[in-house]
Amino acid sequence: MSFLNYHHLRYFRAIAQTGNLTRAAEHLNISPSALSIQLGQLEAHALHIVLSNLPVPRDA
């Protein structure tokens, strides 16, 4: 699991602002595939945070 960093947030912001992964990659001067990998890492990190904060069910 990689850690959340400034680049993840910067890339997410660019995607949100442009509304398009390809345009965001052009704006950031990186390839769309590299941006997609970074976005996947951000998604994995966010999912880890959500799942690690769920209560553990007790057996009935």
Contacts in CASP RR format, 6 or more apart in sequence:
PFRMAT RR
TARGET T0000
AUTHOR 0000-0000-0000
METHOD contacts of the structure
MODEL  1
MSFLNYHHLRYFRAIAQTGNLTRAAEHLNISPSALSIQLGQLEAHALHIV
LSNLPVPRDA
1 44 0 8 1.000
1 45 0 8 1.000
1 48 0 8 1.000
2 41 0 8 1.000
2 44 0 8 1.000
2 45 0 8 1.000
3 45 0 8 1.000
4 42 0 8 1.000
4 45 0 8 1.000
7 38 0 8 1.000
8 38 0 8 1.000
8 41 0 8 1.000
8 42 0 8 1.000
8 45 0 8 1.000
10 28 0 8 1.000
11 24 0 8 1.000
11 28 0 8 1.000
11 35 0 8 1.000
11 38 0 8 1.000
11 39 0 8 1.000
11 42 0 8 1.000
12 39 0 8 1.000
12 42 0 8 1.000
14 24 0 8 1.000
14 27 0 8 1.000
14 28 0 8 1.000
15 21 0 8 1.000
15 24 0 8 1.000
15 35 0 8 1.000
15 39 0 8 1.000
17 24 0 8 1.000
18 24 0 8 1.000
18 27 0 8 1.000
21 32 0 8 1.000
21 35 0 8 1.000
21 36 0 8 1.000
21 39 0 8 1.000
22 32 0 8 1.000
24 35 0 8 1.000
25 31 0 8 1.000
25 32 0 8 1.000
25 34 0 8 1.000
25 35 0 8 1.000
28 35 0 8 1.000
END
